[in-house]
Amino acid sequence: MIGHQAQKLEELVSSTAAKKSKKTRFIAVTSGKGGVGKSTISSNLAYVLSQNGLNVGIFDADIGLANLDVMFNVKIKKNILHVLKGEASVSDILIPITRNLILIPGESGDEILKYSDKALFERFMSEAEILDKLDVMIIDTGAGIGDHIKMFIDAADDVIVVTVPDPAAITDAYATIKTIATFRDDINLIMNQVKSEKEAIAVYEKIKKVALANIGEKLNIKLLGKINSDIKVSSSVKQRALFSVMHPGSIVHKDILSIANAINKNLERDVLVMPSESGLSGLFKRLVKHF
Ligand SMILES: Nc1ncnc2c1ncn2[C@@H]1O[C@H](COP(=O)(O)OP(=O)(O)OP(=O)(O)O)[C@@H](O)[C@H]1O
C-alpha cells in the first residue's frame, strides 16, 4: 500500500516536472511559541514579494488555527478541509488577494484533525499543478513541531523560524531549531518585535552560539532579518489590514522589504545553482520520502 502510494507520487513528480518550466520556491514560516508574529510576517512578506513582481501563493497551513483570511480581510467560503473531503478542488478555494498574490485558505476548526496528514498531502499535491505559475509559495505552519509541521519544514526549500526576544519565546524557538536540525542543516531566523537591529543581532548570536555548541557545527543558522516592535503592526492587524499597505513609510515596512530582498537574492542564486531540486518537482521528491 505504502509502496503503491509512493509510486503514484513519483509518477506525479515526473509528469509535473516534465510539464513545468518555472520553479516554485517553497518557504515554510514557523515558530516555537504561538503569537510571535508568524502570520503577520507571512502575510506582509507575501504581499511585498508580490509587489516586487513575483507570483506568490500563501498557504495557511496553521492547521486548526488558520487566520490568514483575517489578515487579508477576505471572506472564505471553502478551504483546504473541503479539498480533503473531496467537496472542492484546489482551484475552487483559491482567493485572489492582489493581481499576483493568492491565498490558499486553511481551516480554523478542529474537524481537519480527523484527516490524516497523508490524505492532506495526497489530495493537495495531486492538484498542485495549478500552482505551477507561482514563483514563491509561503507556507504559514502552526507553532510548535507536530508531525504535519515537520513534513512541511522538511519538504520546503527554505525554513524561517520567527521569534521575539523574550526568554520564553527564545527557549521555544531553540527547541524548534533543535528538532528541525535533526532533519535539515539550514535554518533562517527572523527576530520580531525588537527595539533595534543591535538587539536582534545580540539575541541571534546567543541562539547561534548555544545551537552550534549543543546541536552541532554543521548547523547553518542565518539571521534573515528583524522587525521592530511597533504599535502600527498591531493596530493594522486590528483593522484587518496589512501594515505594509497601511504604513509604507514605516520602519517595519522597510524591515519587511529588506527580508523580501534577502529572499529574492536567494531565489536568483539557488535557481542558477540547482534547478532540478528546487520548486514543485523538488518538493514532490522530498514529500515522497514520507510515504
Ligand atoms: N513587530 C510587531 N510589533 C507589534 N506587534 C506585533 C508585531 N508583530 C506581531 N505583533 C502582534 O502580535 C500578535 C500576534 O501576531 P500573529 O497573530 O502574527 O502571531 P502568530 O505567531 O501567527 O500567532 P499564532 O501562532 O496564534 O498563529 C498580533 O496582535 C500582532 O499584531
The ligand as a Gaussian input file, in Angstrom:
#p B3LYP/6-31G(d) Opt

LIG

0 1
 N        6.505000      43.775000      15.121000
 C        5.391000      43.825000      15.856000
 N        5.107000      44.917000      16.608000
 C        3.981000      44.979000      17.352000
 N        3.058000      43.998000      17.419000
 C        3.275000      42.875000      16.699000
 C        4.444000      42.731000      15.883000
 N        4.392000      41.522000      15.276000
 C        3.255000      40.933000      15.684000
 N        2.581000      41.733000      16.550000
 C        1.294000      41.431000      17.195000
 O        1.390000      40.177000      17.862000
 C        0.154000      39.474000      17.788000
 C        0.394000      38.064000      17.298000
 O        0.764000      38.092000      15.927000
 P        0.425000      36.898000      14.926000
 O       -1.024000      36.545000      15.001000
 O        1.002000      37.255000      13.621000
 O        1.272000      35.743000      15.622000
 P        1.356000      34.208000      15.242000
 O        2.723000      33.789000      15.622000
 O        0.940000      33.972000      13.843000
 O        0.282000      33.588000      16.213000
 P       -0.432000      32.143000      16.118000
 O        0.609000      31.166000      16.473000
 O       -1.520000      32.274000      17.137000
 O       -0.942000      32.000000      14.703000
 C       -0.774000      40.287000      16.880000
 O       -1.669000      41.020000      17.661000
 C        0.183000      41.231000      16.166000
 O       -0.427000      42.447000      15.883000

